Amino acid sequence: MITNHSVFVELLVKHGADPWIKADKKSIKKERKEAKKESYKRCSGCNKSGEKRCTGCFLEWYCSAECQKADWDTHKGECKARREEYVVVEFIGQGYGYFNWESGRVDSGKLSETVSSKAASSFVVKVQVSLGDMFGGDDVGDMMVYNKDRTVKGMISVSNAFGSKLDNIIRTKGFQGAKGYFYAMKKKNKTFVNQSILPPETW
């Protein structure tokens, strides 16, 4: 359970919310299965299952280096266009709150380091829209973003064009209208995110 306001977490737990409820893995698996019927993790060369990604755009899947080489003449134009779809994410300094599974307490902290030196060059990020408006708040502009191992974590505001667009994508196409997963990459200490939403993950 994570929010950019620890007071919301404390309020929910105080009034009986169960922080131990896990993600709806059944629904997540269903969405991922449906996505694989289309192009997600499908080799662009032979249409078989693929686990390797183009290292240029990180959006095209392949089953082998041979299929990728054979498909390059077809993909290279699209690859260049997709690379241009990545937008630099500008993190804003914000506090955060979360339920600590080990201690059973609500903890809070400051997002002082947004991109760790240990972060991989490419990864998937989870972007969670602000739920403050659900609790009577007016701070709907902050979204939390982080990757699976938390080597990238920070807050994004919807006051800029890209943040506003991500917020709208998540609320209309994201999992339960609250979170979305996107490909991202780190270059020269900057984090770039592609606005094409992915099937949900279980984390």
Secondary structure, DSSP 4 states (H G I P E B T S, - for coil): -EES-HHHHHHHHHTT--TTPPP-HHHHHHHHHHHHTTTTTB-TTTSSB--EE-TTTS--EESSHHHHHHHHHHHHHHHHHHHTTEEE---B--EEEEE-TTT-SEEEEE---SB-TT--SEEEEEEE---GGGGT---TTEEEEEETTSSBEEEEETTSHHHHHHHHHHHHHSBTTTEEEEEEEEETTEEEEEEEEEPPP--
